[in-house]
Amino acid sequence: MSETDKGESQNLYDVVVIGGGPAGLTAGLYLARARYRVLVLEKADFGGQITITSDVVNYPGVEITDGRKLTATMRRQAQNFGAEFKVAEATGIDVDGDVKTVHTNRGDIRCFGILLATGASPRTIGFEGEVEYAGRGVAYCATCDGEFFTGREVLVVGGGFAAAEESVFLTKYASKVTILVRGDDFTCDAAVAAEAKNHPKIEVRYHTQLVGVAAGSGGLTQATLRDTATGQTSEWTPADGGTFGVFVFAGYVPQTDLVKGVVELDDHGYVVTHGYLETSVPGVYAAGDLRVKNLRQVVTATADGAIAAVELERYAKQISEKTGLVPPRPTTSAYEQKEKRDAQAASAAGTSPAPAPARDGAGTAGAAGAGRAGGRFFDDSIRQQLAVVFSRMARPLVLRLELDDRPLSQELKAFVDEMVGLSGGKLSAIVDTDGTQPGAAPSDAALPGERPAVRLCTVADDGTPQPTGVAFHGVPSGHEFNSFVLALYNVAGPGQALDADTTDRIAAIDEPVDIMLLVSLTCTMCPETVLASQRIAAANPRVRAEAYDIAHFPELKEKYNVMSVPCIVVTKHDGAGAGADAGAGADTNGAAQTVEFGKKSVPQMLDLLGV
C-alpha cells in the first residue's frame, strides 16, 4: 500500500451506521465484533424511540426491563467490541463509486458501506396550532404528560392501537377523554378498541377530524372539528368551560428525508429493501422501522441490524480488496482485553476461568429507581450499585439541605441521611432551615430557591462547602434517582466520559448561564435532560443546572404554562439569549431567557446554549 493509500485509509470506515436505535446498535455490535471499523452516527439520543418505553416485556430472554436500560446495554456491548460513536446529524450521502461519503453537520465521513437505521418518529397531523402549542397543551406521550391534565378534559386524535390504549391510560387523570376517529371505526384489534369504547369516561366520535385549536392565557380553550362525512365544521369546548389537552396518536413517519431521490422509497416514504436488506443502491442497506416491513418491534429491528451487518461485512471486504484500502480496524477492544486478562489469570491458576458475574459501571447505578423497602429508601440491589459509584468518586461531597416545615422536607432529609450512611464517608450533609449555613447558592428570578432542595457542594481547603451549581428541588426519587446519583459522580469526579469535542464545547462557555429544569418523577424523558444539563454544570463553574419536581412547585408550572415535561428554562446573563426560539423572553433581571421542551442529550443542550 502506498503512503497516499495509507493516509486515505486512516480516515476511512468500513461502514457508517446512520441511526443509533436498536437496529443501528446491533449492526455496530456485529460489525465491530467481526473486526470491521464501524461508526454509529446519531443526531440526538442513542437508543431511539424505545427509550421512552417504561416496560419492555416481550424482548426474548429479558423478562422485563425498560427501553433505556435495554439499549444502553446494546450500546455498551457494541462499544466493548470496538464500535465507534459520534453525535452528529447526517445531512446527505454521496453513494457513487466504491468509497461513499456521509455528510454531517460536523464534517464528512468516508466509508465503503452505509446502513440506514434512522427509524421513525411520531406523526404530526398538521392542525392549526399543533406546532405553536406543542408542550403547551398539545402532547404526544400520555405517560409523560397525562398528569398535567388532571381533572381536565382531553381530546385524543387517532383510531389505532396507540389511541385506544393510551386513551384508557389517560382516564387516570382526565375528567373525560374524547377520541376523534376519522373513519367508521378503530383500525386496531377489536379487543383493544372495546376497552376504550366501553369505558365510562371515554366518548368516541367517528368521522371526526381536528382542524385547529385556540388558546387563552391558561391553555387551550377551543377546538375546531370537521365532520369528514359532511364537511361541516363545529366548535368544541370542554363542559366546564376551562382548558383542555390534545394528545396525538397518529402513527409514525419514517425518517427518510435524507435519502429521498437516492434510494427507492414506497408511497409512504419507507425504504424498499430486497433479499438481505440491500436497498436499490449497492453498498447501502436499511434496517429497522424506516424500511417496508409488516412488524415494527425492537426484536425485528435487532434482527434487521444483524442481517444487514453480516451483508455489509461481505460488501466492505470486497471493496477493500478491490481498492487496496484498509480502514484501521479494531484489534484491542475492551472485550478482547478482558478475555486476555481472564486467560492469563486462568493460566496462572492452572484452571479455566468461570464467567464473572455481570457488574454495571457507575453509569447504571440506581437505574431501577429508589423506593422504600422495609423502612428503607434503597433495596439491597440499589445499595450494591451505590457502593460501586461511591467507591469511584474522586473526592468527598457535602449535600446542603435547604428545608422548610413541610413533610416533603422530612422525606428529603431521610432520603439524604440514608444515602450518606451508605457512602462510606464520601458524602456528608448539612441542614439549613434559615439561610445561615455555609454553601448556599444565590437565588434569583432565573433559579428560584424553592424548598426543600439539596445542593451538591465540594469541600474547600478550609473545609467549607462550595456550591457547584447542581441542585434538585424536591426528593430525587422515581425516574430522577439515577440522574441524581450520576450528578454526584460527575461533580465528585472523575465523572462520565466526554469526547474531546464535547469537552471543548463545554469549556467554551464563558458567560454565566442558568438552566432551570421543570420535571416530573414519572417522566421517562426527563432524566436524560437533567443529566445532560448537570453534566455540563459539573464541568463548567459558569453553569448552574437545577431541577424542580414540578408536582411540588405549582407556581413555576403556572408561570411557564407547563403542560409537558421536561421544560427547560435557559437564562444567559450576557444579554445575548440562548437562541431565537419563539419562547424566548426576559426574566425580571433583564437577562435573555429561552423556554424549550423535550429530551436533550449533552450535545443538544450545548446547541440550545448556543455553544
C-alpha positions in Angstrom: 0.0 0.0 0.0 1.3 3.4 -1.0 1.8 6.3 1.5 -1.2 8.0 -0.2 -3.4 4.9 0.3 -2.3 4.7 4.0 -3.3 8.3 4.5 -6.7 7.7 2.9 -7.3 4.6 4.9 -6.7 6.3 8.3 -9.8 8.4 7.7 -11.9 5.6 6.3 -14.6 3.4 7.8 -15.8 0.0 6.6 -19.4 1.0 7.5 -21.2 4.1 8.7 -24.5 3.3 10.5 -26.9 6.3 10.4 -29.1 5.9 13.4 -28.4 4.8 17.0 -31.6 2.8 17.8 -31.8 -1.0 18.3 -31.1 -1.7 14.7 -28.1 0.5 14.4 -26.6 -0.6 17.7 -27.0 -4.2 16.8 -25.3 -3.7 13.5 -22.5 -1.8 15.2 -22.0 -4.7 17.6 -21.9 -7.3 14.8 -19.6 -5.4 12.6 -17.2 -4.4 15.4 -17.1 -8.0 16.7 -16.1 -9.1 13.2 -13.3 -6.5 13.4 -14.6 -4.1 10.9 -14.3 -0.4 11.6 -17.8 0.9 12.1 -19.1 4.3 13.2 -22.6 4.7 14.6 -23.9 8.2 13.9 -26.8 9.6 15.9 -28.2 13.1 15.8 -30.0 13.0 19.2 -30.2 10.3 21.8 -28.7 6.8 21.3 -31.4 4.2 21.8 -34.2 5.5 19.6 -37.9 5.6 20.3 -37.9 2.6 22.6 -36.1 4.7 25.3 -39.4 6.3 26.3 -41.0 2.9 27.0 -41.0 2.2 30.7 -41.8 -1.5 30.4 -40.4 -3.8 27.8 -41.8 -7.3 28.5 -41.7 -9.0 25.0 -37.9 -9.0 24.2 -36.8 -12.7 24.2 -34.5 -13.6 27.0 -35.3 -10.5 29.1 -38.2 -10.9 31.4 -38.8 -7.2 32.0 -36.8 -4.1 31.5 -37.2 -0.5 30.3 -36.2 0.8 26.9 -33.4 2.9 28.1 -31.7 0.1 30.0 -32.1 -2.3 27.1 -30.5 0.0 24.5 -27.8 1.2 27.0 -26.7 -2.5 27.2 -26.7 -2.8 23.4 -24.5 0.3 23.1 -22.1 -0.9 25.8 -21.8 -4.3 24.0 -21.0 -2.6 20.7 -18.6 -0.3 22.3 -16.8 -3.1 24.1 -16.2 -4.8 20.7 -14.7 -1.6 19.3 -17.6 0.2 17.6 -17.2 4.0 17.5 -19.9 6.5 18.2 -20.5 10.1 17.2 -23.2 12.6 17.9 -23.9 14.4 14.7 -26.7 14.9 12.2 -26.3 13.3 8.7 -27.2 16.0 6.1 -26.7 14.0 2.9 -24.9 11.0 1.4 -22.9 10.5 -1.8 -23.2 6.9 -3.0 -21.4 6.9 -6.3 -18.2 4.9 -6.5 -16.5 2.5 -4.2 -15.9 5.0 -1.4 -19.1 6.7 -0.2 -19.4 9.9 1.8 -21.7 10.7 4.6 -22.1 14.5 5.0 -22.8 15.7 8.6 -23.1 18.9 10.5 -19.7 18.1 12.0 -17.9 17.2 8.8 -17.7 14.5 6.1 -17.2 10.8 6.8 -15.8 8.3 4.1 -16.8 4.7 4.1 -17.3 1.6 1.9 -20.9 0.8 3.0 -23.8 2.7 4.7 -26.6 1.3 6.9 -29.7 3.4 7.1 -31.3 2.9 10.5 -32.9 6.3 11.2 -36.2 4.7 12.3 -39.5 6.6 12.5 -40.9 9.4 14.7 -44.4 10.3 15.9 -46.5 11.7 13.2 -47.8 15.3 13.4 -51.1 15.8 11.6 -50.9 19.5 10.8 -53.9 21.0 12.5 -53.8 24.7 13.2 -51.9 25.4 16.4 -50.2 22.0 16.6 -46.7 23.4 16.4 -47.4 26.6 18.3 -48.9 24.8 21.3 -46.7 21.7 21.4 -45.7 21.3 25.0 -48.3 23.9 26.0 -51.4 21.8 25.6 -50.6 19.5 22.6 -48.8 16.3 23.6 -47.6 13.0 22.1 -46.8 11.0 25.2 -49.5 10.0 27.7 -47.1 8.6 30.2 -45.0 11.8 30.3 -47.7 14.4 30.1 -51.0 12.9 31.3 -50.7 14.1 34.8 -50.7 17.7 33.6 -54.3 17.4 32.6 -55.6 16.0 35.9 -59.3 17.0 36.3 -59.5 18.4 32.8 -60.9 17.1 29.5 -58.6 15.8 26.8 -59.0 15.1 23.1 -57.2 12.1 21.6 -56.6 12.1 17.9 -56.3 8.7 16.2 -58.0 5.4 15.7 -55.3 2.9 16.0 -53.8 0.7 18.8 -52.0 3.6 20.5 -55.0 5.9 20.5 -57.3 3.2 22.0 -54.8 2.1 24.6 -53.5 5.5 25.7 -57.0 6.9 25.9 -57.7 4.3 28.7 -54.5 5.3 30.4 -55.4 9.0 30.3 -58.6 8.3 32.2 -56.4 8.0 35.3 -56.0 11.8 35.1 -58.6 13.4 32.8 -62.2 14.1 33.8 -63.2 12.9 30.3 -61.5 11.6 27.2 -63.0 12.3 23.7 -61.4 10.2 20.9 -61.6 11.6 17.4 -61.6 8.9 14.8 -61.6 9.9 11.1 -63.2 6.7 9.8 -66.1 4.4 10.6 -64.2 2.5 13.4 -60.9 1.9 15.1 -58.3 0.2 12.9 -56.7 -1.9 15.8 -57.6 -5.2 17.3 -61.3 -5.3 18.4 -60.5 -6.3 21.9 -58.2 -3.3 22.4 -60.8 -1.0 20.9 -63.6 -2.4 23.0 -61.9 -1.3 26.3 -61.9 2.3 25.0 -65.4 2.1 23.6 -66.9 0.7 26.8 -65.0 2.9 29.3 -67.4 5.3 31.2 -65.0 8.3 31.0 -64.4 7.9 27.2 -66.5 9.2 24.3 -65.7 8.2 20.8 -66.6 10.5 17.9 -66.3 8.8 14.5 -65.9 10.6 11.1 -64.3 13.5 13.0 -61.1 15.4 12.2 -59.3 18.0 14.4 -58.9 21.2 12.3 -57.4 23.5 14.8 -57.1 24.7 18.4 -57.3 28.1 20.0 -55.8 29.1 23.4 -56.3 31.7 26.1 -53.9 32.7 28.8 -54.2 29.4 30.7 -54.1 26.9 27.9 -56.2 25.5 25.1 -59.7 26.7 25.3 -61.4 25.7 22.0 -61.1 23.1 19.2 -62.5 23.2 15.7 -63.7 19.9 14.4 -64.8 18.8 10.9 -67.3 16.0 10.1 -65.4 14.0 7.4 -68.7 12.7 6.0 -70.5 16.1 5.5 -67.6 18.5 5.6 -69.3 20.7 8.2 -67.2 22.2 11.0 -68.1 22.9 14.6 -66.6 24.3 17.7 -65.8 22.2 20.7 -65.1 23.3 24.2 -64.9 21.3 27.5 -68.1 21.1 29.5 -66.7 23.1 32.4 -65.6 26.0 30.1 -62.0 25.6 31.2 -58.8 24.5 29.4 -58.1 21.1 27.9 -55.3 19.0 26.3 -54.8 17.3 22.9 -52.9 14.0 22.6 -51.9 13.0 19.1 -51.5 9.3 18.4 -51.4 9.2 14.6 -48.7 6.6 13.9 -45.1 7.2 12.8 -43.3 8.8 10.0 -40.2 7.1 8.5 -37.1 9.3 8.9 -36.1 9.0 5.2 -35.8 12.6 4.0 -32.1 12.1 3.9 -32.3 9.5 1.2 -35.2 10.8 -0.9 -34.1 10.6 -4.5 -31.1 8.4 -3.5 -32.7 5.0 -2.8 -36.1 3.6 -3.7 -38.9 4.5 -1.3 -42.5 3.3 -1.3 -45.5 5.6 -1.5 -45.5 6.2 2.3 -41.8 7.1 2.4 -40.4 3.8 3.7 -37.2 2.4 2.3 -37.7 -0.6 -0.1 -35.3 -3.4 0.7 -34.5 -6.6 -1.1 -33.2 -10.0 -0.2 -30.8 -9.4 2.7 -31.9 -5.8 3.3 -30.0 -4.1 0.5 -31.6 -1.0 -1.0 -31.7 -0.1 -4.7 -28.1 1.3 -4.3 -25.2 -1.2 -4.0 -23.5 -0.9 -0.6 -26.4 0.9 1.0 -28.6 -1.2 3.3 -31.6 -0.4 5.6 -32.7 -1.8 8.9 -35.4 -1.2 11.4 -38.6 0.9 11.4 -37.7 3.0 8.3 -38.0 0.1 5.9 -41.0 -1.6 4.4 -42.0 -4.4 6.8 -45.1 -5.9 8.4 -44.0 -5.7 12.1 -42.1 -2.9 13.8 -40.8 -4.1 17.1 -37.4 -4.0 18.9 -36.9 -7.7 18.2 -37.4 -7.2 14.4 -35.1 -4.1 14.5 -32.3 -6.0 16.1 -32.8 -8.9 13.7 -32.6 -6.4 10.8 -29.4 -4.9 12.2 -27.7 -8.3 12.5 -28.7 -9.4 8.9 -27.6 -6.1 7.3 -24.4 -6.1 9.3 -23.4 -9.6 8.0 -24.1 -8.5 4.4 -22.1 -5.3 4.9 -19.1 -7.3 6.2 -19.0 -9.1 2.9 -19.5 -5.9 0.9 -16.8 -4.0 2.8 -14.4 -6.9 2.4 -15.0 -6.9 -1.4 -14.5 -3.2 -1.8 -11.3 -3.2 0.4 -9.8 -5.9 -1.8 -10.8 -4.1 -4.9 -9.4 -0.7 -3.9 -6.5 -1.8 -1.8 -7.7 0.5 1.0 -7.9 -1.0 4.5 -9.5 1.1 7.3 -7.7 0.8 10.7 -9.9 -1.9 12.2 -10.3 -2.6 16.0 -7.8 -5.1 17.3 -7.7 -4.4 21.1 -11.3 -4.0 22.1 -12.4 -3.9 25.8 -13.9 -7.4 25.2 -10.6 -8.8 23.9 -8.6 -7.2 26.7 -10.9 -8.8 29.3 -10.6 -12.2 27.5 -6.8 -11.8 27.6 -6.8 -11.0 31.3 -9.1 -13.9 32.1 -6.9 -16.3 30.1 -3.7 -15.0 31.9 -5.4 -15.4 35.3 -6.5 -18.9 34.4 -3.1 -19.8 33.2 -1.5 -18.6 36.4 -4.0 -20.5 38.5 -3.8 -23.6 36.4 -7.5 -23.7 35.8 -10.2 -22.5 33.3 -11.9 -19.2 34.1 -15.5 -19.2 35.2 -17.8 -16.5 33.9 -17.6 -13.4 36.1 -20.9 -12.1 37.4 -22.2 -9.1 35.4 -21.4 -5.8 37.1 -22.6 -2.5 35.9 -20.4 0.6 35.8 -21.1 3.8 37.5 -23.3 4.8 34.6 -26.1 2.4 35.5 -26.3 2.9 39.3 -29.9 3.1 40.5 -31.4 2.8 37.1 -34.3 0.9 38.6 -35.1 3.9 40.8 -35.4 4.1 44.5 -38.2 3.0 46.7 -38.9 2.2 50.4 -38.4 -1.4 51.3 -38.6 -2.4 55.0 -38.4 1.2 56.0 -35.5 2.0 53.7 -35.4 4.0 50.5 -32.9 1.7 48.8 -33.2 -2.1 48.5 -30.2 -4.4 48.5 -29.7 -4.3 44.7 -29.6 -0.5 44.7 -27.3 -0.4 47.7 -24.8 -2.6 45.9 -24.9 -0.3 42.8 -24.5 2.8 45.0 -21.4 1.2 46.6 -19.8 0.9 43.2 -20.5 4.6 42.5 -19.2 5.8 45.9 -16.0 3.7 45.5 -15.2 5.5 42.3 -15.9 9.1 43.5 -12.6 11.0 43.5 -13.4 13.5 46.3 -16.0 13.9 49.0 -19.1 16.0 48.6 -21.3 17.9 51.0 -25.1 17.7 50.5 -26.6 21.0 51.6 -30.2 20.5 52.6 -32.5 23.6 52.4 -35.6 22.6 54.3 -38.9 24.1 55.5 -41.6 22.7 57.7 -43.4 20.6 55.1 -43.4 16.8 55.3 -41.6 16.7 52.0 -38.6 18.3 53.7 -38.5 15.5 56.2 -38.7 12.9 53.4 -35.8 14.6 51.6 -33.7 14.6 54.9 -34.4 10.9 55.4 -33.5 10.1 51.8 -30.2 12.0 52.1 -29.4 10.6 55.5 -29.7 7.1 54.3 -27.5 7.8 51.2 -24.9 9.5 53.4 -24.9 6.4 55.7 -24.2 4.2 52.7 -21.5 6.4 51.2 -18.5 5.2 53.3 -17.6 8.8 54.2 -17.8 10.1 50.6 -20.9 12.1 51.5 -21.9 14.3 54.4 -24.8 16.6 54.9 -25.6 19.9 56.5 -29.1 21.3 57.1 -30.2 24.8 56.5 -33.6 25.9 57.7 -32.9 29.7 57.9 -30.3 30.5 55.2 -27.4 30.8 57.6 -25.5 27.6 56.8 -22.4 27.8 54.6 -22.6 26.6 51.0 -25.6 28.5 49.9 -26.1 29.3 46.3 -27.6 32.7 45.3 -31.3 32.5 44.4 -32.7 34.8 41.8 -35.5 35.0 39.3 -33.7 32.7 37.0 -33.3 29.9 39.6 -35.8 30.4 42.4 -34.7 29.0 45.8 -37.7 26.7 46.3 -37.6 24.4 49.3 -36.9 21.6 50.0 -33.8 21.3 48.0 -30.5 19.5 48.0 -27.4 21.3 46.7 -24.2 19.5 45.7 -21.1 21.1 47.2 -17.4 20.4 47.0 -15.2 21.0 50.0 -12.7 23.9 50.0 -9.2 23.7 51.6 -10.5 25.3 54.7 -13.3 22.7 55.0 -16.2 25.0 53.9 -18.8 23.7 51.4 -18.6 25.3 48.0 -21.8 25.1 45.9 -21.3 23.7 42.4 -24.4 24.9 40.7 -26.1 21.5 40.7 -29.2 21.1 42.8 -32.5 19.2 43.0 -35.7 20.8 44.4 -37.9 18.1 45.9 -36.9 14.5 46.5 -34.8 13.0 43.7 -36.5 9.6 43.6 -38.5 7.8 40.9 -37.0 8.3 37.4 -34.8 11.1 38.7 -32.9 8.9 41.2 -30.4 7.7 38.5 -29.7 11.2 37.3 -29.1 12.4 40.9 -26.6 9.6 41.6 -24.8 10.3 38.3 -24.7 14.0 39.3 -22.8 13.0 42.5 -20.4 11.0 40.4 -19.9 13.8 37.8 -19.4 16.5 40.4 -17.0 14.4 42.6 -15.1 13.2 39.6 -13.9 11.6 37.5 -17.4 11.7 36.0 -18.9 10.2 32.9 -16.5 10.3 30.0 -16.9 13.0 27.4 -15.3 13.1 24.0 -12.8 15.9 23.2 -15.2 17.9 21.1 -17.9 18.0 23.8 -15.3 18.8 26.4 -14.1 21.8 24.3 -17.6 23.0 23.8 -18.4 23.0 27.5 -15.1 24.8 28.3 -16.1 27.4 25.7 -19.0 28.7 27.8 -17.5 31.9 29.1 -20.6 33.8 30.4 -22.9 32.8 33.3 -25.8 30.5 32.3 -28.6 29.3 34.4 -30.7 26.2 33.5 -33.9 25.6 35.3 -35.4 22.1 34.6 -39.0 21.5 35.4 -39.6 17.8 35.6 -41.9 15.0 36.7 -40.7 12.0 38.6 -43.0 9.8 36.4 -41.5 11.1 33.1 -39.1 8.8 31.3 -37.6 11.5 29.1 -36.7 14.0 31.9 -33.7 12.2 33.4 -31.7 12.4 30.2 -32.2 16.2 30.1 -31.4 16.7 33.8 -28.3 14.5 33.5 -27.1 16.3 30.4 -27.6 19.8 31.9 -25.9 18.9 35.2 -23.0 17.1 33.4 -22.3 20.5 31.8 -22.6 22.3 35.1 -20.3 19.8 36.8 -17.6 20.6 34.2 -18.0 24.4 34.0 -18.5 26.6 37.1 -20.2 29.3 35.0 -23.2 27.0 34.5 -25.9 26.3 37.1 -28.4 23.5 36.5 -31.2 23.0 39.0 -34.1 20.5 38.6 -37.5 21.1 40.2 -40.1 18.4 40.7 -43.0 20.4 39.3 -45.6 18.5 41.3 -44.5 20.4 44.4 -44.0 23.9 42.9 -47.2 24.8 41.1 -46.3 28.4 40.9 -43.5 27.5 38.4 -45.9 25.4 36.4 -48.2 28.4 36.2 -45.5 30.9 35.4 -44.2 28.9 32.4 -47.6 27.4 31.5 -46.1 24.0 31.6 -48.2 21.2 30.1 -45.3 19.0 29.0 -42.0 17.9 30.6 -39.2 18.3 30.6 -39.5 22.1 30.4 -36.1 23.8 30.1 -35.7 27.5 31.0 -32.3 28.8 30.0 -31.2 32.2 31.2 -28.0 33.7 29.7 -26.7 36.7 31.6 -24.6 38.2 28.8 -27.8 39.6 27.3 -27.5 37.6 24.1 -30.1 35.0 24.9 -29.8 31.3 24.2 -31.3 31.4 20.8 -34.1 32.8 18.7 -36.7 30.4 20.0 -40.3 31.5 19.9 -40.5 31.0 23.7 -37.6 33.4 24.3 -38.2 36.4 26.6 -36.6 38.1 29.5 -36.5 37.4 33.2 -37.0 40.1 35.9 -33.3 41.0 35.8 -33.4 41.7 32.1 -31.3 38.7 31.1 -32.4 36.9 28.0 -34.5 33.8 28.6 -35.4 30.8 26.4 -38.1 28.2 27.2 -37.7 24.8 25.5 -39.4 21.4 25.9 -38.2 17.9 25.3 -35.5 15.4 25.9 -31.9 16.6 25.3 -28.5 15.0 25.2 -25.3 16.8 26.2 -24.6 17.9 22.6 -28.2 19.0 22.2 -28.1 21.0 25.4 -24.9 22.7 24.1 -26.7 23.5 20.9 -29.5 25.1 23.0 -26.9 27.1 24.9 -25.6 28.4 21.6 -22.1 26.8 22.1 
